[in-house]
């Protein structure tokens, strides 16, 4: 599994923003569809809300893309 660390400059970002930042989707409009049809884990818990707030230290796994991202401030 590929692992990446993404640095954020704010206190949090949303899951939808992370999808775009990580180049998993090409536009924000695709976030809802992607989360409805793909397994995404936030700190090892299934998540499908694009507005879910993610903070430094959170770990997000995109199962289909074989990618794990850890957020760092």
PDB file of N, CA, C and O in Angstrom:
ATOM      1  N   UNK A   1       0.845  -1.181   0.000  1.00  0.00           N
ATOM      2  CA  UNK A   1       0.000   0.000   0.000  1.00  0.00           C
ATOM      3  C   UNK A   1       0.889   1.242   0.000  1.00  0.00           C
ATOM      4  O   UNK A   1       1.849   1.339   0.765  1.00  0.00           O
ATOM      5  N   UNK A   2       0.554   2.169  -0.857  1.00  0.00           N
ATOM      6  CA  UNK A   2       1.275   3.433  -0.959  1.00  0.00           C
ATOM      7  C   UNK A   2       0.879   4.329   0.208  1.00  0.00           C
ATOM      8  O   UNK A   2      -0.306   4.458   0.516  1.00  0.00           O
ATOM      9  N   UNK A   3       1.856   4.947   0.858  1.00  0.00           N
ATOM     10  CA  UNK A   3       1.585   5.848   1.971  1.00  0.00           C
ATOM     11  C   UNK A   3       2.146   7.225   1.669  1.00  0.00           C
ATOM     12  O   UNK A   3       3.280   7.361   1.209  1.00  0.00           O
ATOM     13  N   UNK A   4       1.327   8.258   1.936  1.00  0.00           N
ATOM     14  CA  UNK A   4       1.728   9.647   1.707  1.00  0.00           C
ATOM     15  C   UNK A   4       1.458  10.460   2.956  1.00  0.00           C
ATOM     16  O   UNK A   4       0.576  10.129   3.749  1.00  0.00           O
ATOM     17  N   UNK A   5       2.216  11.516   3.123  1.00  0.00           N
ATOM     18  CA  UNK A   5       1.954  12.488   4.182  1.00  0.00           C
ATOM     19  C   UNK A   5       1.623  13.804   3.499  1.00  0.00           C
ATOM     20  O   UNK A   5       2.374  14.281   2.648  1.00  0.00           O
ATOM     21  N   UNK A   6       0.497  14.384   3.878  1.00  0.00           N
ATOM     22  CA  UNK A   6       0.083  15.668   3.315  1.00  0.00           C
ATOM     23  C   UNK A   6       0.063  16.690   4.444  1.00  0.00           C
ATOM     24  O   UNK A   6      -0.531  16.459   5.497  1.00  0.00           O
ATOM     25  N   UNK A   7       0.712  17.809   4.212  1.00  0.00           N
ATOM     26  CA  UNK A   7       0.765  18.881   5.194  1.00  0.00           C
ATOM     27  C   UNK A   7      -0.379  19.855   4.951  1.00  0.00           C
ATOM     28  O   UNK A   7      -0.605  20.298   3.824  1.00  0.00           O
ATOM     29  N   UNK A   8      -1.097  20.184   6.023  1.00  0.00           N
ATOM     30  CA  UNK A   8      -2.187  21.154   5.913  1.00  0.00           C
ATOM     31  C   UNK A   8      -1.788  22.416   6.678  1.00  0.00           C
ATOM     32  O   UNK A   8      -1.061  22.349   7.669  1.00  0.00           O
ATOM     33  N   UNK A   9      -2.271  23.565   6.208  1.00  0.00           N
ATOM     34  CA  UNK A   9      -1.906  24.828   6.837  1.00  0.00           C
ATOM     35  C   UNK A   9      -3.013  25.385   7.728  1.00  0.00           C
ATOM     36  O   UNK A   9      -2.820  26.386   8.419  1.00  0.00           O
ATOM     37  N   UNK A  10      -4.173  24.732   7.709  1.00  0.00           N
ATOM     38  CA  UNK A  10      -5.306  25.160   8.533  1.00  0.00           C
ATOM     39  C   UNK A  10      -5.521  24.133   9.640  1.00  0.00           C
ATOM     40  O   UNK A  10      -4.854  23.099   9.665  1.00  0.00           O
ATOM     41  N   UNK A  11      -6.444  24.411  10.551  1.00  0.00           N
ATOM     42  CA  UNK A  11      -6.712  23.466  11.642  1.00  0.00           C
ATOM     43  C   UNK A  11      -7.290  22.152  11.137  1.00  0.00           C
ATOM     44  O   UNK A  11      -7.025  21.093  11.705  1.00  0.00           O
ATOM     45  N   UNK A  12      -8.081  22.223  10.068  1.00  0.00           N
ATOM     46  CA  UNK A  12      -8.692  21.012   9.507  1.00  0.00           C
ATOM     47  C   UNK A  12      -8.974  21.226   8.026  1.00  0.00           C
ATOM     48  O   UNK A  12      -8.983  22.355   7.535  1.00  0.00           O
ATOM     49  N   UNK A  13      -9.204  20.121   7.327  1.00  0.00           N
ATOM     50  CA  UNK A  13      -9.743  20.155   5.968  1.00  0.00           C
ATOM     51  C   UNK A  13     -10.848  19.111   5.922  1.00  0.00           C
ATOM     52  O   UNK A  13     -10.910  18.232   6.781  1.00  0.00           O
ATOM     53  N   UNK A  14     -11.722  19.206   4.919  1.00  0.00           N
ATOM     54  CA  UNK A  14     -12.795  18.222   4.807  1.00  0.00           C
ATOM     55  C   UNK A  14     -12.316  17.036   3.976  1.00  0.00           C
ATOM     56  O   UNK A  14     -11.336  17.124   3.237  1.00  0.00           O
ATOM     57  N   UNK A  15     -13.023  15.945   4.114  1.00  0.00           N
ATOM     58  CA  UNK A  15     -12.687  14.750   3.341  1.00  0.00           C
ATOM     59  C   UNK A  15     -12.793  15.038   1.848  1.00  0.00           C
ATOM     60  O   UNK A  15     -11.969  14.556   1.071  1.00  0.00           O
ATOM     61  N   UNK A  16     -13.782  15.809   1.435  1.00  0.00           N
ATOM     62  CA  UNK A  16     -13.930  16.186   0.024  1.00  0.00           C
ATOM     63  C   UNK A  16     -12.729  16.967  -0.473  1.00  0.00           C
ATOM     64  O   UNK A  16     -12.262  16.744  -1.590  1.00  0.00           O
ATOM     65  N   UNK A  17     -12.217  17.890   0.353  1.00  0.00           N
ATOM     66  CA  UNK A  17     -11.032  18.663  -0.026  1.00  0.00           C
ATOM     67  C   UNK A  17      -9.809  17.758  -0.140  1.00  0.00           C
ATOM     68  O   UNK A  17      -8.989  17.930  -1.042  1.00  0.00           O
ATOM     69  N   UNK A  18      -9.688  16.795   0.772  1.00  0.00           N
ATOM     70  CA  UNK A  18      -8.552  15.875   0.724  1.00  0.00           C
ATOM     71  C   UNK A  18      -8.589  15.014  -0.533  1.00  0.00           C
ATOM     72  O   UNK A  18      -7.546  14.766  -1.138  1.00  0.00           O
ATOM     73  N   UNK A  19      -9.764  14.560  -0.932  1.00  0.00           N
ATOM     74  CA  UNK A  19      -9.885  13.768  -2.150  1.00  0.00           C
ATOM     75  C   UNK A  19      -9.297  14.516  -3.343  1.00  0.00           C
ATOM     76  O   UNK A  19      -8.575  13.939  -4.157  1.00  0.00           O
ATOM     77  N   UNK A  20      -9.609  15.786  -3.435  1.00  0.00           N
ATOM     78  CA  UNK A  20      -9.093  16.594  -4.544  1.00  0.00           C
ATOM     79  C   UNK A  20      -7.601  16.877  -4.368  1.00  0.00           C
ATOM     80  O   UNK A  20      -6.840  16.779  -5.330  1.00  0.00           O
ATOM     81  N   UNK A  21      -7.181  17.222  -3.167  1.00  0.00           N
ATOM     82  CA  UNK A  21      -5.777  17.525  -2.885  1.00  0.00           C
ATOM     83  C   UNK A  21      -4.869  16.329  -3.173  1.00  0.00           C
ATOM     84  O   UNK A  21      -3.736  16.499  -3.624  1.00  0.00           O
ATOM     85  N   UNK A  22      -5.364  15.132  -2.913  1.00  0.00           N
ATOM     86  CA  UNK A  22      -4.583  13.913  -3.124  1.00  0.00           C
ATOM     87  C   UNK A  22      -4.700  13.388  -4.553  1.00  0.00           C
ATOM     88  O   UNK A  22      -4.155  12.333  -4.878  1.00  0.00           O
ATOM     89  N   UNK A  23      -5.409  14.126  -5.401  1.00  0.00           N
ATOM     90  CA  UNK A  23      -5.620  13.734  -6.800  1.00  0.00           C
ATOM     91  C   UNK A  23      -6.352  12.403  -6.953  1.00  0.00           C
ATOM     92  O   UNK A  23      -6.133  11.671  -7.918  1.00  0.00           O
ATOM     93  N   UNK A  24      -7.213  12.103  -6.000  1.00  0.00           N
ATOM     94  CA  UNK A  24      -8.051  10.907  -6.104  1.00  0.00           C
ATOM     95  C   UNK A  24      -9.228  11.210  -7.029  1.00  0.00           C
ATOM     96  O   UNK A  24      -9.680  10.345  -7.779  1.00  0.00           O
ATOM     97  N   UNK A  25      -9.720  12.455  -6.968  1.00  0.00           N
ATOM     98  CA  UNK A  25     -10.765  12.923  -7.881  1.00  0.00           C
ATOM     99  C   UNK A  25     -10.260  14.188  -8.565  1.00  0.00           C
ATOM    100  O   UNK A  25      -9.333  14.838  -8.080  1.00  0.00           O
ATOM    101  N   UNK A  26     -10.877  14.534  -9.693  1.00  0.00           N
ATOM    102  CA  UNK A  26     -10.405  15.713 -10.426  1.00  0.00           C
ATOM    103  C   UNK A  26     -11.182  16.982 -10.103  1.00  0.00           C
ATOM    104  O   UNK A  26     -10.682  18.082 -10.338  1.00  0.00           O
ATOM    105  N   UNK A  27     -12.400  16.852  -9.568  1.00  0.00           N
ATOM    106  CA  UNK A  27     -13.162  18.041  -9.188  1.00  0.00           C
ATOM    107  C   UNK A  27     -13.951  17.747  -7.919  1.00  0.00           C
ATOM    108  O   UNK A  27     -14.271  16.597  -7.618  1.00  0.00           O
ATOM    109  N   UNK A  28     -14.254  18.801  -7.191  1.00  0.00           N
ATOM    110  CA  UNK A  28     -14.994  18.651  -5.947  1.00  0.00           C
ATOM    111  C   UNK A  28     -16.368  18.043  -6.132  1.00  0.00           C
ATOM    112  O   UNK A  28     -16.891  17.401  -5.221  1.00  0.00           O
ATOM    113  N   UNK A  29     -16.957  18.238  -7.299  1.00  0.00           N
ATOM    114  CA  UNK A  29     -18.289  17.695  -7.573  1.00  0.00           C
ATOM    115  C   UNK A  29     -18.295  16.167  -7.573  1.00  0.00           C
ATOM    116  O   UNK A  29     -19.348  15.561  -7.373  1.00  0.00           O
ATOM    117  N   UNK A  30     -17.159  15.543  -7.790  1.00  0.00           N
ATOM    118  CA  UNK A  30     -17.066  14.083  -7.826  1.00  0.00           C
ATOM    119  C   UNK A  30     -16.999  13.455  -6.441  1.00  0.00           C
ATOM    120  O   UNK A  30     -17.131  12.238  -6.319  1.00  0.00           O
ATOM    121  N   UNK A  31     -16.799  14.246  -5.397  1.00  0.00           N
ATOM    122  CA  UNK A  31     -16.589  13.712  -4.050  1.00  0.00           C
ATOM    123  C   UNK A  31     -17.749  12.852  -3.567  1.00  0.00           C
ATOM    124  O   UNK A  31     -17.534  11.747  -3.070  1.00  0.00           O
ATOM    125  N   UNK A  32     -18.961  13.342  -3.706  1.00  0.00           N
ATOM    126  CA  UNK A  32     -20.131  12.604  -3.221  1.00  0.00           C
ATOM    127  C   UNK A  32     -20.243  11.246  -3.919  1.00  0.00           C
ATOM    128  O   UNK A  32     -20.478  10.229  -3.267  1.00  0.00           O
ATOM    129  N   UNK A  33     -20.074  11.233  -5.235  1.00  0.00           N
ATOM    130  CA  UNK A  33     -20.154   9.985  -5.993  1.00  0.00           C
ATOM    131  C   UNK A  33     -19.031   9.031  -5.578  1.00  0.00           C
ATOM    132  O   UNK A  33     -19.271   7.842  -5.371  1.00  0.00           O
ATOM    133  N   UNK A  34     -17.818   9.546  -5.458  1.00  0.00           N
ATOM    134  CA  UNK A  34     -16.674   8.704  -5.098  1.00  0.00           C
ATOM    135  C   UNK A  34     -16.903   8.045  -3.733  1.00  0.00           C
ATOM    136  O   UNK A  34     -16.676   6.846  -3.568  1.00  0.00           O
ATOM    137  N   UNK A  35     -17.356   8.841  -2.759  1.00  0.00           N
ATOM    138  CA  UNK A  35     -17.558   8.302  -1.411  1.00  0.00           C
ATOM    139  C   UNK A  35     -18.716   7.309  -1.354  1.00  0.00           C
ATOM    140  O   UNK A  35     -18.717   6.408  -0.514  1.00  0.00           O
ATOM    141  N   UNK A  36     -19.694   7.464  -2.231  1.00  0.00           N
ATOM    142  CA  UNK A  36     -20.825   6.529  -2.257  1.00  0.00           C
ATOM    143  C   UNK A  36     -20.440   5.188  -2.886  1.00  0.00           C
ATOM    144  O   UNK A  36     -21.047   4.161  -2.581  1.00  0.00           O
ATOM    145  N   UNK A  37     -19.445   5.199  -3.752  1.00  0.00           N
ATOM    146  CA  UNK A  37     -19.130   3.967  -4.491  1.00  0.00           C
ATOM    147  C   UNK A  37     -17.766   3.368  -4.159  1.00  0.00           C
ATOM    148  O   UNK A  37     -17.374   2.372  -4.766  1.00  0.00           O
ATOM    149  N   UNK A  38     -17.032   3.955  -3.205  1.00  0.00           N
ATOM    150  CA  UNK A  38     -15.714   3.434  -2.842  1.00  0.00           C
ATOM    151  C   UNK A  38     -15.562   3.414  -1.326  1.00  0.00           C
ATOM    152  O   UNK A  38     -16.136   4.239  -0.615  1.00  0.00           O
ATOM    153  N   UNK A  39     -14.777   2.458  -0.851  1.00  0.00           N
ATOM    154  CA  UNK A  39     -14.553   2.333   0.582  1.00  0.00           C
ATOM    155  C   UNK A  39     -13.436   3.284   1.020  1.00  0.00           C
ATOM    156  O   UNK A  39     -12.311   3.215   0.524  1.00  0.00           O
ATOM    157  N   UNK A  40     -13.772   4.171   1.959  1.00  0.00           N
ATOM    158  CA  UNK A  40     -12.815   5.129   2.515  1.00  0.00           C
ATOM    159  C   UNK A  40     -12.851   4.978   4.029  1.00  0.00           C
ATOM    160  O   UNK A  40     -13.921   4.976   4.637  1.00  0.00           O
ATOM    161  N   UNK A  41     -11.682   4.851   4.628  1.00  0.00           N
ATOM    162  CA  UNK A  41     -11.576   4.708   6.076  1.00  0.00           C
ATOM    163  C   UNK A  41     -10.870   5.924   6.656  1.00  0.00           C
ATOM    164  O   UNK A  41      -9.830   6.342   6.147  1.00  0.00           O
ATOM    165  N   UNK A  42     -11.430   6.491   7.716  1.00  0.00           N
ATOM    166  CA  UNK A  42     -10.780   7.579   8.450  1.00  0.00           C
ATOM    167  C   UNK A  42     -10.466   7.019   9.832  1.00  0.00           C
ATOM    168  O   UNK A  42     -11.364   6.685  10.605  1.00  0.00           O
ATOM    169  N   UNK A  43      -9.177   6.925  10.123  1.00  0.00           N
ATOM    170  CA  UNK A  43      -8.731   6.319  11.388  1.00  0.00           C
ATOM    171  C   UNK A  43      -9.346   4.930  11.569  1.00  0.00           C
ATOM    172  O   UNK A  43      -9.798   4.570  12.656  1.00  0.00           O
ATOM    173  N   UNK A  44      -9.351   4.159  10.475  1.00  0.00           N
ATOM    174  CA  UNK A  44      -9.842   2.774  10.427  1.00  0.00           C
ATOM    175  C   UNK A  44     -11.348   2.628  10.633  1.00  0.00           C
ATOM    176  O   UNK A  44     -11.822   1.538  10.956  1.00  0.00           O
ATOM    177  N   UNK A  45     -12.101   3.703  10.453  1.00  0.00           N
ATOM    178  CA  UNK A  45     -13.564   3.653  10.536  1.00  0.00           C
ATOM    179  C   UNK A  45     -14.138   4.103   9.193  1.00  0.00           C
ATOM    180  O   UNK A  45     -13.736   5.133   8.653  1.00  0.00           O
ATOM    181  N   UNK A  46     -15.086   3.318   8.655  1.00  0.00           N
ATOM    182  CA  UNK A  46     -15.705   3.645   7.375  1.00  0.00           C
ATOM    183  C   UNK A  46     -16.333   5.038   7.419  1.00  0.00           C
ATOM    184  O   UNK A  46     -17.026   5.385   8.376  1.00  0.00           O
ATOM    185  N   UNK A  47     -16.087   5.827   6.381  1.00  0.00           N
ATOM    186  CA  UNK A  47     -16.614   7.193   6.319  1.00  0.00           C
ATOM    187  C   UNK A  47     -17.101   7.498   4.909  1.00  0.00           C
ATOM    188  O   UNK A  47     -16.420   7.185   3.933  1.00  0.00           O
ATOM    189  N   UNK A  48     -18.289   8.115   4.799  1.00  0.00           N
ATOM    190  CA  UNK A  48     -18.805   8.485   3.481  1.00  0.00           C
ATOM    191  C   UNK A  48     -19.314   9.921   3.419  1.00  0.00           C
ATOM    192  O   UNK A  48     -19.985  10.293   2.457  1.00  0.00           O
ATOM    193  N   UNK A  49     -19.005  10.736   4.429  1.00  0.00           N
ATOM    194  CA  UNK A  49     -19.433  12.140   4.449  1.00  0.00           C
ATOM    195  C   UNK A  49     -18.315  13.024   3.902  1.00  0.00           C
ATOM    196  O   UNK A  49     -17.219  13.062   4.461  1.00  0.00           O
ATOM    197  N   UNK A  50     -18.590  13.722   2.824  1.00  0.00           N
ATOM    198  CA  UNK A  50     -17.544  14.553   2.224  1.00  0.00           C
ATOM    199  C   UNK A  50     -17.192  15.744   3.104  1.00  0.00           C
ATOM    200  O   UNK A  50     -16.118  16.323   2.948  1.00  0.00           O
ATOM    201  N   UNK A  51     -18.071  16.120   4.022  1.00  0.00           N
ATOM    202  CA  UNK A  51     -17.821  17.231   4.918  1.00  0.00           C
ATOM    203  C   UNK A  51     -17.128  16.845   6.218  1.00  0.00           C
ATOM    204  O   UNK A  51     -16.914  17.695   7.082  1.00  0.00           O
ATOM    205  N   UNK A  52     -16.778  15.576   6.363  1.00  0.00           N
ATOM    206  CA  UNK A  52     -16.089  15.104   7.566  1.00  0.00           C
ATOM    207  C   UNK A  52     -14.813  15.910   7.765  1.00  0.00           C
ATOM    208  O   UNK A  52     -13.982  15.991   6.860  1.00  0.00           O
ATOM    209  N   UNK A  53     -14.652  16.505   8.943  1.00  0.00           N
ATOM    210  CA  UNK A  53     -13.460  17.304   9.233  1.00  0.00           C
ATOM    211  C   UNK A  53     -12.291  16.393   9.575  1.00  0.00           C
ATOM    212  O   UNK A  53     -12.412  15.481  10.392  1.00  0.00           O
ATOM    213  N   UNK A  54     -11.166  16.656   8.940  1.00  0.00           N
ATOM    214  CA  UNK A  54      -9.945  15.891   9.169  1.00  0.00           C
ATOM    215  C   UNK A  54      -8.904  16.804   9.791  1.00  0.00           C
ATOM    216  O   UNK A  54      -8.714  17.937   9.350  1.00  0.00           O
ATOM    217  N   UNK A  55      -8.235  16.305  10.810  1.00  0.00           N
ATOM    218  CA  UNK A  55      -7.258  17.090  11.552  1.00  0.00           C
ATOM    219  C   UNK A  55      -5.873  16.467  11.438  1.00  0.00           C
ATOM    220  O   UNK A  55      -5.723  15.321  11.013  1.00  0.00           O
ATOM    221  N   UNK A  56      -4.861  17.245  11.827  1.00  0.00           N
ATOM    222  CA  UNK A  56      -3.495  16.738  11.831  1.00  0.00           C
ATOM    223  C   UNK A  56      -3.435  15.445  12.649  1.00  0.00           C
ATOM    224  O   UNK A  56      -3.978  15.378  13.751  1.00  0.00           O
ATOM    225  N   UNK A  57      -2.784  14.439  12.114  1.00  0.00           N
ATOM    226  CA  UNK A  57      -2.686  13.144  12.784  1.00  0.00           C
ATOM    227  C   UNK A  57      -3.701  12.129  12.300  1.00  0.00           C
ATOM    228  O   UNK A  57      -3.544  10.934  12.550  1.00  0.00           O
ATOM    229  N   UNK A  58      -4.748  12.586  11.606  1.00  0.00           N
ATOM    230  CA  UNK A  58      -5.736  11.654  11.068  1.00  0.00           C
ATOM    231  C   UNK A  58      -5.124  10.833   9.933  1.00  0.00           C
ATOM    232  O   UNK A  58      -4.275  11.312   9.182  1.00  0.00           O
ATOM    233  N   UNK A  59      -5.577   9.597   9.834  1.00  0.00           N
ATOM    234  CA  UNK A  59      -5.106   8.690   8.787  1.00  0.00           C
ATOM    235  C   UNK A  59      -6.296   8.311   7.919  1.00  0.00           C
ATOM    236  O   UNK A  59      -7.304   7.818   8.426  1.00  0.00           O
ATOM    237  N   UNK A  60      -6.185   8.539   6.611  1.00  0.00           N
ATOM    238  CA  UNK A  60      -7.269   8.262   5.671  1.00  0.00           C
ATOM    239  C   UNK A  60      -6.792   7.206   4.684  1.00  0.00           C
ATOM    240  O   UNK A  60      -5.729   7.346   4.078  1.00  0.00           O
ATOM    241  N   UNK A  61      -7.584   6.148   4.525  1.00  0.00           N
ATOM    242  CA  UNK A  61      -7.231   5.063   3.620  1.00  0.00           C
ATOM    243  C   UNK A  61      -8.261   4.971   2.507  1.00  0.00           C
ATOM    244  O   UNK A  61      -9.462   4.864   2.756  1.00  0.00           O
ATOM    245  N   UNK A  62      -7.769   5.015   1.275  1.00  0.00           N
ATOM    246  CA  UNK A  62      -8.602   4.829   0.086  1.00  0.00           C
ATOM    247  C   UNK A  62      -8.339   3.408  -0.394  1.00  0.00           C
ATOM    248  O   UNK A  62      -7.335   3.151  -1.058  1.00  0.00           O
ATOM    249  N   UNK A  63      -9.237   2.485  -0.062  1.00  0.00           N
ATOM    250  CA  UNK A  63      -9.026   1.061  -0.306  1.00  0.00           C
ATOM    251  C   UNK A  63      -8.849   0.773  -1.796  1.00  0.00           C
ATOM    252  O   UNK A  63      -7.912   0.072  -2.177  1.00  0.00           O
ATOM    253  N   UNK A  64      -9.734   1.302  -2.644  1.00  0.00           N
ATOM    254  CA  UNK A  64      -9.674   1.034  -4.089  1.00  0.00           C
ATOM    255  C   UNK A  64      -8.360   1.523  -4.698  1.00  0.00           C
ATOM    256  O   UNK A  64      -7.805   0.869  -5.581  1.00  0.00           O
ATOM    257  N   UNK A  65      -7.862   2.664  -4.232  1.00  0.00           N
ATOM    258  CA  UNK A  65      -6.642   3.244  -4.777  1.00  0.00           C
ATOM    259  C   UNK A  65      -5.386   2.715  -4.089  1.00  0.00           C
ATOM    260  O   UNK A  65      -4.270   3.086  -4.454  1.00  0.00           O
ATOM    261  N   UNK A  66      -5.571   1.844  -3.088  1.00  0.00           N
ATOM    262  CA  UNK A  66      -4.441   1.271  -2.366  1.00  0.00           C
ATOM    263  C   UNK A  66      -3.534   2.382  -1.815  1.00  0.00           C
ATOM    264  O   UNK A  66      -2.313   2.326  -1.954  1.00  0.00           O
ATOM    265  N   UNK A  67      -4.152   3.386  -1.191  1.00  0.00           N
ATOM    266  CA  UNK A  67      -3.445   4.581  -0.753  1.00  0.00           C
ATOM    267  C   UNK A  67      -3.845   4.951   0.666  1.00  0.00           C
ATOM    268  O   UNK A  67      -5.030   4.970   1.001  1.00  0.00           O
ATOM    269  N   UNK A  68      -2.849   5.245   1.498  1.00  0.00           N
ATOM    270  CA  UNK A  68      -3.090   5.738   2.848  1.00  0.00           C
ATOM    271  C   UNK A  68      -2.419   7.101   2.986  1.00  0.00           C
ATOM    272  O   UNK A  68      -1.254   7.272   2.624  1.00  0.00           O
ATOM    273  N   UNK A  69      -3.163   8.064   3.511  1.00  0.00           N
ATOM    274  CA  UNK A  69      -2.653   9.421   3.691  1.00  0.00           C
ATOM    275  C   UNK A  69      -2.728   9.789   5.159  1.00  0.00           C
ATOM    276  O   UNK A  69      -3.758   9.590   5.804  1.00  0.00           O
ATOM    277  N   UNK A  70      -1.647  10.321   5.683  1.00  0.00           N
ATOM    278  CA  UNK A  70      -1.626  10.842   7.048  1.00  0.00           C
ATOM    279  C   UNK A  70      -1.497  12.361   6.952  1.00  0.00           C
ATOM    280  O   UNK A  70      -0.650  12.874   6.222  1.00  0.00           O
ATOM    281  N   UNK A  71      -2.341  13.072   7.692  1.00  0.00           N
ATOM    282  CA  UNK A  71      -2.302  14.530   7.684  1.00  0.00           C
ATOM    283  C   UNK A  71      -1.354  15.042   8.759  1.00  0.00           C
ATOM    284  O   UNK A  71      -1.275  14.499   9.862  1.00  0.00           O
ATOM    285  N   UNK A  72      -0.636  16.104   8.405  1.00  0.00           N
ATOM    286  CA  UNK A  72       0.345  16.703   9.311  1.00  0.00           C
ATOM    287  C   UNK A  72       0.209  18.215   9.212  1.00  0.00           C
ATOM    288  O   UNK A  72      -0.010  18.750   8.125  1.00  0.00           O
ATOM    289  N   UNK A  73       0.336  18.896  10.323  1.00  0.00           N
ATOM    290  CA  UNK A  73       0.257  20.359  10.303  1.00  0.00           C
ATOM    291  C   UNK A  73       1.634  20.954  10.351  1.00  0.00           C
ATOM    292  O   UNK A  73       1.779  22.176  10.343  1.00  0.00           O
TER     293      UNK A  73
END
